[in-house]
Amino acid sequence: MARMVRTAKSTVVLLVILLSITAILISTNITQGNGLDYWWPMFHCDAQRTGFSATSPPDINYTLWKFKLFEFGSLTTMASPVAVDNKVYVTVPFLRCLNASTGEEIWSNSTIGMHTLAPAVADGKVFVCNSSSIHCLDANTGAHLWNFTTDNEFTKHNSAATAIDGKTFIGNEGGVWCLNATTGNQIWYTPNPALGPVAINGDRVFTAGYEVYCLNATTGLELWSHSVGFQIWASPAISDGRVFTGSGIFPEGNGILYCLNE
């Protein structure tokens, strides 16, 4: 009888342990599924522009909410939204912050963000390129913190800032800038053009225009460059010590994907 009681107690303990593990796994799966632990804070997800997220995709096709950004036919440009801390930031036709769970608008700024490729969010701040300037706003309230103006216009191809390690990196045809993310003060500038968004990997900055450039992230000094003979209107992507980039197709490119040693 005593042996049966001990066996029964052991079985109950084992069931409790299994139920606890199951609950943890389910909770983890739900968290990964709603994306709260795996944010998408900038264009192509990260500073390396890998376009990869560990978030589990939804299992069913079910619309949770939708938000009308503009009237059909009023715009011809779409932008890439970013998602951070249960908020979605989108720049069509101007900068908006929405609740990721309900789709309700939290705040908006109708004066910036027009035709911007994507904002970047880091350390409670939103960085948005607009016209020839970059603006920094409070991510929770939309309050304007600072702006920095360049000599060239940003385009729908390169108007996606990169924010990492307390710095923000921007680029256009006039060059590449590294700014203090808190103050907006310039840390360094290089005239190497960026026709697409800037990518960062560790202590190196990668940009593409008429050539692919590798810059020192601390000083902005050019480390190396590689000419492809055509304009590159896209961001480099960095993975496993390689830099991937491609030129466009007719009339301003040869339609070739390049893999370079970082």
C-alpha positions as CSV (number, residue, x, y, z in Angstrom):
1,M,0.0,0.0,0.0
2,A,2.8,2.4,0.9
3,R,4.5,1.6,-2.4
4,M,1.3,2.5,-4.3
5,V,1.0,5.8,-2.4
6,R,4.6,6.7,-3.2
7,T,4.0,5.8,-6.9
8,A,0.8,7.9,-7.0
9,K,2.7,10.8,-5.5
10,S,5.5,10.5,-8.0
11,T,3.0,10.4,-10.8
12,V,1.3,13.6,-9.6
13,V,4.7,15.3,-9.3
14,L,5.7,14.2,-12.8
15,L,2.3,15.5,-14.2
16,V,2.8,18.8,-12.4
17,I,6.3,19.2,-13.9
18,L,5.1,18.3,-17.4
19,L,2.2,20.7,-17.2
20,S,4.5,23.5,-16.0
21,I,6.9,22.8,-18.9
22,T,4.0,22.7,-21.4
23,A,2.7,26.1,-20.0
24,I,6.1,27.6,-20.4
25,L,6.4,26.4,-24.0
26,I,2.9,27.6,-24.9
27,S,3.6,31.0,-23.3
28,T,6.9,31.2,-25.3
29,N,5.2,30.3,-28.5
30,I,2.5,32.9,-28.0
31,T,5.0,35.6,-27.2
32,Q,7.0,34.7,-30.3
33,G,3.9,34.6,-32.4
34,N,2.7,38.1,-31.4
35,G,6.2,39.4,-32.1
36,L,6.7,41.3,-28.8
37,D,10.0,39.7,-28.1
38,Y,11.2,39.9,-31.7
39,W,10.9,43.4,-33.0
40,W,11.4,44.8,-36.5
41,P,12.9,48.2,-35.6
42,M,14.2,49.4,-39.0
43,F,14.2,48.8,-42.7
44,H,15.0,45.1,-43.3
45,C,14.8,44.4,-39.6
46,D,18.4,45.1,-38.4
47,A,21.5,47.2,-39.1
48,Q,23.0,44.5,-41.3
49,R,19.8,44.6,-43.4
50,T,19.5,40.9,-43.3
51,G,15.7,41.0,-43.4
52,F,15.5,38.1,-40.9
53,S,13.3,37.8,-37.8
54,A,13.0,35.0,-35.3
55,T,9.3,35.7,-34.9
56,S,7.0,32.7,-35.5
57,P,4.6,33.4,-38.4
58,P,0.9,33.1,-37.8
59,D,-0.7,29.7,-38.3
60,I,-3.9,31.1,-39.9
61,N,-4.9,33.8,-42.2
62,Y,-7.0,36.0,-39.9
63,T,-7.2,39.8,-40.0
64,L,-6.9,41.3,-36.5
65,W,-7.3,44.9,-37.6
66,K,-6.8,47.3,-40.5
67,F,-6.1,51.0,-40.7
68,K,-6.9,53.2,-43.7
69,L,-3.8,55.3,-44.5
70,F,-5.0,57.3,-47.5
71,E,-7.6,57.3,-50.2
72,F,-7.1,54.9,-53.1
73,G,-5.3,56.6,-56.0
74,S,-4.0,59.5,-53.9
75,L,-0.5,58.2,-53.6
76,T,1.8,56.0,-55.7
77,T,4.4,55.3,-53.0
78,M,4.3,52.7,-50.3
79,A,6.7,52.4,-47.3
80,S,7.9,49.6,-45.1
81,P,6.4,49.7,-41.5
82,V,8.5,48.9,-38.5
83,A,7.3,47.3,-35.2
84,V,8.7,47.9,-31.7
85,D,7.3,47.5,-28.2
86,N,3.8,46.7,-29.4
87,K,3.8,49.8,-31.6
88,V,3.8,50.1,-35.4
89,Y,5.3,53.1,-37.2
90,V,4.5,53.8,-40.8
91,T,5.3,56.7,-43.1
92,V,2.4,56.8,-45.6
93,P,1.3,59.4,-46.3
94,F,3.1,60.8,-43.2
95,L,4.5,59.4,-39.9
96,R,2.0,57.6,-37.7
97,C,2.3,55.4,-34.6
98,L,-0.3,52.7,-34.1
99,N,-1.1,50.3,-31.4
100,A,0.1,46.9,-32.8
101,S,-2.6,45.0,-30.9
102,T,-5.6,47.1,-31.8
103,G,-4.6,49.3,-34.8
104,E,-5.6,52.4,-33.0
105,E,-3.6,55.6,-33.7
106,I,-1.4,56.6,-30.8
107,W,0.0,59.7,-32.4
108,S,0.9,61.2,-35.8
109,N,2.9,64.0,-37.3
110,S,1.5,65.2,-40.6
111,T,4.6,67.4,-41.4
112,I,7.2,64.7,-41.8
113,G,7.6,61.2,-43.2
114,M,6.1,61.8,-46.6
115,H,7.3,59.2,-49.1
116,T,9.9,57.9,-46.6
117,L,11.1,54.4,-47.2
118,A,11.0,53.4,-43.5
119,P,11.6,55.0,-40.0
120,A,14.1,53.5,-37.5
121,V,13.3,53.0,-33.8
122,A,15.9,52.7,-31.0
123,D,16.2,53.6,-27.3
124,G,12.7,55.2,-27.2
125,K,13.3,57.4,-30.3
126,V,12.0,57.4,-33.9
127,F,14.3,58.6,-36.7
128,V,12.7,59.7,-39.9
129,C,14.3,61.1,-43.1
130,N,12.2,63.7,-44.8
131,S,13.1,66.0,-47.7
132,S,16.8,66.8,-47.0
133,S,16.6,66.3,-43.2
134,I,16.4,63.6,-40.6
135,H,14.1,64.1,-37.6
136,C,14.2,62.5,-34.2
137,L,11.0,62.1,-32.2
138,D,9.9,60.6,-28.9
139,A,8.7,57.1,-29.8
140,N,5.9,57.2,-27.2
141,T,4.5,60.7,-27.6
142,G,5.7,61.9,-31.1
143,A,7.3,64.9,-29.5
144,H,10.0,66.4,-31.7
145,L,13.5,66.2,-30.2
146,W,15.9,67.3,-32.9
147,N,16.6,67.5,-36.6
148,F,19.7,67.5,-38.9
149,T,19.7,68.9,-42.4
150,T,21.9,67.8,-45.3
151,D,22.6,69.5,-48.6
152,N,20.8,66.8,-50.7
153,E,17.3,65.4,-50.8
154,F,16.5,61.9,-49.6
155,T,14.7,59.7,-52.0
156,K,12.3,56.7,-51.7
157,H,15.4,54.5,-52.2
158,N,17.7,55.8,-49.5
159,S,15.4,57.4,-46.9
160,A,15.7,54.7,-44.2
161,A,18.0,55.6,-41.3
162,T,20.0,53.1,-39.3
163,A,20.0,53.4,-35.5
164,I,22.5,51.4,-33.4
165,D,24.7,51.9,-30.3
166,G,23.6,55.4,-29.6
167,K,24.2,56.6,-33.1
168,T,22.1,57.0,-36.2
169,F,23.5,56.7,-39.8
170,I,22.0,58.3,-42.8
171,G,23.1,58.6,-46.4
172,N,22.0,60.2,-49.7
173,E,23.7,61.3,-52.9
174,G,25.6,63.9,-51.0
175,G,27.3,61.4,-48.7
176,V,27.0,59.5,-45.4
177,W,26.6,61.0,-41.9
178,C,27.0,59.5,-38.5
179,L,25.1,61.4,-35.8
180,N,24.7,61.3,-32.0
181,A,21.3,59.7,-31.5
182,T,20.6,61.8,-28.4
183,T,21.6,65.2,-29.6
184,G,21.7,65.0,-33.4
185,N,25.2,66.4,-33.4
186,Q,27.4,65.2,-36.3
187,I,30.1,62.8,-35.4
188,W,31.6,62.4,-38.8
189,Y,30.8,62.8,-42.5
190,T,32.1,61.3,-45.8
191,P,31.2,62.4,-49.3
192,N,30.8,58.7,-50.4
193,P,27.3,58.7,-51.9
194,A,24.5,56.4,-50.7
195,L,21.8,55.7,-53.3
196,G,20.3,53.1,-51.0
197,P,20.1,52.7,-47.2
198,V,23.3,52.4,-45.1
199,A,24.1,49.1,-43.5
200,I,26.2,48.6,-40.4
201,N,28.1,45.5,-39.2
202,G,30.2,45.9,-36.0
203,D,32.8,48.6,-36.6
204,R,32.1,48.9,-40.4
205,V,29.6,50.9,-42.4
206,F,28.6,49.7,-45.9
207,T,27.0,51.9,-48.5
208,A,26.4,51.7,-52.2
209,G,26.0,54.2,-54.9
210,Y,28.3,54.2,-57.9
211,E,30.5,51.8,-56.0
212,V,30.2,49.7,-52.9
213,Y,32.0,51.4,-50.0
214,C,33.2,50.0,-46.7
215,L,33.8,52.7,-44.0
216,N,35.2,52.8,-40.5
217,A,32.2,53.2,-38.2
218,T,34.1,55.3,-35.7
219,T,35.9,57.7,-38.1
220,G,34.1,57.4,-41.4
221,L,37.3,56.8,-43.2
222,E,37.1,54.6,-46.3
223,L,38.5,51.1,-45.8
224,W,37.8,49.8,-49.3
225,S,35.6,50.2,-52.3
226,H,34.5,48.0,-55.2
227,S,33.2,49.3,-58.5
228,V,30.4,47.4,-60.3
229,G,30.1,49.8,-63.2
230,F,26.5,50.6,-62.5
231,Q,24.4,52.6,-60.0
232,I,23.2,50.6,-57.0
233,W,19.8,51.9,-55.6
234,A,19.5,49.3,-52.9
235,S,21.0,48.6,-49.5
236,P,23.9,46.1,-49.0
237,A,23.1,43.1,-46.8
238,I,25.8,41.7,-44.6
239,S,26.0,38.1,-43.4
240,D,28.7,35.6,-42.5
241,G,31.5,38.0,-43.5
242,R,30.0,38.7,-46.9
243,V,28.4,41.7,-48.4
244,F,25.5,41.2,-50.8
245,T,24.3,43.8,-53.2
246,G,22.9,44.1,-56.7
247,S,22.5,46.7,-59.4
248,G,19.2,47.4,-61.0
249,I,17.9,46.3,-64.4
250,F,17.7,48.4,-67.5
251,P,18.3,51.3,-68.0
252,E,20.5,52.0,-64.9
253,G,22.0,48.6,-64.1
254,N,23.0,45.2,-65.4
255,G,20.8,43.1,-63.2
256,I,23.6,41.3,-61.4
257,L,23.8,40.2,-57.7
258,Y,27.3,40.6,-56.2
259,C,28.8,38.9,-53.2
260,L,31.9,40.6,-51.8
261,N,34.3,39.6,-49.0
262,E,33.6,41.9,-46.1
